[in-house]
Amino acid sequence: MKISLRSMFCAPKDHVLIHWDLAQAESWIVAYLANEQNMKRSLKEGDIHLDTAAFALYFCEREAVTPVMRYMGKQSNHSLSYRMSANRWMQLINKRSDRPPHVTVTLGETKTYHKSWNTYYNLRGWWSEIEQQLSIDRILVTPYGRVRVFFEAWGDDLFKEGTAHVPQSTVADHFDGP
């Protein structure tokens, strides 16, 4: 029998529990750090996950995007911004397939989506800046001034770690305070 972790927390009398959600916060940070115009436009004017599904993955009108297509747009935005490979992305999606919306994908599909996502959203310049900074002193600094030294071996794992660090740390610092 599964019990929700949230069920263990009860607010004291005359108090309430709240849940904070900084909507698409990491996507905003990625869009501005990368100066990615398509991301910025979608975040400002609409629904980035729906736009990703329509314009980067399925090449259809926004109105034709189904909930499953939007789910794939959301998964791609959360994964591919941080350089996830097509193979790892396939594994991640299929691992979650026992939960709604019960999506499974083939490696061929994720390779196709991976390529089209990286064509529609251009983050390569930002990724190069991260690699350049890491090559100087292996230090990255967030917009809030949080400094991190990276000790991983030089290569893809280091680049992925560095790419995820600044947006994720910035959201945490914005929420909790530096």
C-alpha positions, 0 to 999 in steps of 0.5 A: 500500500502506497502512502503519500509523503504529503499525508504525513504533514499537517498544519497546526491549528489556524495555519495552512500549508502552501506549495510554491511553484515558480512556473517554468522557472528553469526554462526562463533562466535557460532562455535568458542565459542562452538568449534563445528567442523562440524560448523567450517568445513562448514563455512570454506569450504562451505555453512553452511546452505546447509551442515545443510540441507544435513547432519543434517536435510534431510540426503542427498548428498549436490547436492540434497539440494533444495532451500527450504531445504537450507532455512530450514537449514538456519532457523535451524542454526539461531534458534536452536543455541540459544536454540529455542524449536521445538514448537517456531521454528514451529511457527516462520517458519509458521508465515513467510510462506506468504513469499518466499519460502512459507514453512510450517511445522508441530510440528512433523517435527520441533521436528524431525529436532530439534533432528537431528540438536542437534545431528549433532551440539553439542553445549551442552558443550557451553550451559553448560559453559554459565549456569555455568558462569551465576550461578556464578555472572549472568555476561557474557563478550563478546570477545570485553569486553562488560559486561552484568549483567542478571536479568531474573529469573533463568531458560530457558528464562535466558539461551536463553537470555545469549546464544544469547547475546555473539554472537549477541553483538560480531557481533554488536561490531565488526561492530560498534566498542566497 
